[in-house]
């Protein structure tokens, strides 16, 4: 990785990271939410939150929409299968069945198995949270959006310990917005803890070190969790069935896309299919997945910008991938779903414009996480050898990473080295303002998402999750927001109407 760092981009745009994520809509496993509830968060069990997943969903995949128990067609967020994908995505599903798996609706009754991805898209275009939820109500008189603005502090009365507004800067001028009832913080798993700490809510010792007066001593910024994967696990084929930039970005395809929203340019990100696997109980079709295989109908060599997006070191890229730069390829990201490693967000200083310090702490758990990834690597290689993939002449790209070449290629030791060399976040940062009961020493917010020790302040974003679910976090974050909306109305005596 360039400079020995992972790239952690964030959505500094209306709609947040839903504007730049890969549009994959996965809810997670029922055990995720039952676990939240069992840890002292009543009302967050799967039976209780399912209605909130369904509330915002507009399922437009006909076979899945018929399952009324698990899906809805009445929400704002449109879900579709892409109307174009490579033949390799079908091979991935067939290979899964060949090796004993099943085709499933992973947002339905059971999660274990293989599937084409359900995407937050409509007619070949992205459905961001902004497009789904804000565009239809942009003319409401009680909605005000201040663009190009930077919130620098939550305003809290130090005597009453009540939040009464926020301070922000726009065009170089300071502004204050006051709240009659409460302030709702939704800045994400990185910036929400940063803003709380800048406002005097956080670990007292750390805030004192940064010359910030502590109003409430809370474990803000701890419990950082993420999904990460080995990057660069590449397979070369002898046909022209993969996604390659020079074949996608043609004048013909551009005209087709802007005329009909079809063709290769309507495919979201190249990631086409996935598999959920329980490595502990691989034959349990109702298991609790700890591993996800993300199938991509191309690879790092398919599109010049991939190398930059994933922050791959130029020298490593040239030595390992230059020999297949003109080849057709596919790849799999073996992705850890239930990490045991924990990281932390800290302040670098008290300047709100300074980026916080991010300690991902990958591989700090003693070996569990990397063993799950190794299982995923072995499974991907097994899939590549099936009849379904041999139809395309699939073979594992076997040029070793330079710093891992002292290990025998394809040995366990080699892959342990490789996953610590090309380590890709899957951008599911969460859990840094943990929800929990007052008896939980790690909790920052209560089960109604109110910050402990402060009146009139609530956090509503991925940072409140106690544990990262076995899911891409876009859908769970929307669920948290839907449930929070009801709780806010309930707490202020406003009737809730369930749409």
C-alpha angles and dihedrals in degrees: 000000000000110000088356091283137118117232112242106184121183136198106259090172138085103287093032121225091342084081093061107025124103093261094241112155113204123150101196131232127314088239090063092066096035085056091053090053094044089056091063104281107119116201094029097093118119095256090055098044099042091084089056092053088051094044095073096034126109101181110199098173100104099211091051097040089065089067097085093174092066105021142050136196095197103079134092099246111083117212122197143157112246114264090223130043139148125268086242091072090061089048089055091055093045091048089053091054091045090057094049103274132127136229108245146172096241090198090054135070097314132024106197113104146045130308148161105253121262105227133201093238141116123209094339095315133105120264104207123181087255094054094043101042110017105037094061092052101035092118096056111124093221095055118089124172120192109200125199089025130136122207108213103175145009108231111233129174102233092208101048093026091223124142109229104171148317137271119221140167126227124174089352094303126115117235132183124206117192125209122214094195114014147329117240115205116204105160097128136249094304105037100035092064089042092054093045091053093046087053094053100265113119146061105343096216093051093046091049089052088055092047094249121140111237116230096173125011106223134151093252115167096023125111094045109176133181143169113243135177143191107264126210101035094151136182123195122215134195097225133070096245100114130092112265124173096230091055095043103046096057125136090245093054092045091053091047092051097049091043100045109001088239136113131055094320090063091062111104114236099319093273103121113162142013145195130213115210134183103212092189095053105020094171096051107102089194095047132136106256118225095171133055126190112208111201119209122190090218138019145224090299095053097077126025093220093058091079090055095042092054093040094236113177110252095227093050091047093050095048097045107030108024092088091063098035092119097039131104110249146164130203144195128216107211099209129198111229106180105036121190093195116097129200137184143228116221136174118254089200140330094274107111090209092060114094114244123248112260119203104185091178093199113180092022095118099082100259109311096107097049092048090057090052091049089054088054093051091052091048093051091051090049090053091050090060096055124108089251093062098032086064083075095041093248116191131171113254101240107188102124126229107258097238091047098046092101087072120074107262112257093016118129089249091054093052093046087055093044095053089054090050103048102028113169123195111216087212098248098132112166151131101064094127096042121207114226147128121285088258091063109095090202096053122113099171131032123239088275089055095248115145111249114248095012125090120215098021126110132171118215114178142076092295092077095061110113092208129011108254123232088261146081099272101232094086095042090050091054088049090053089051094049092050091044090054090058093045092051091052092045092050091053095044095251116145115246120222112199109218 
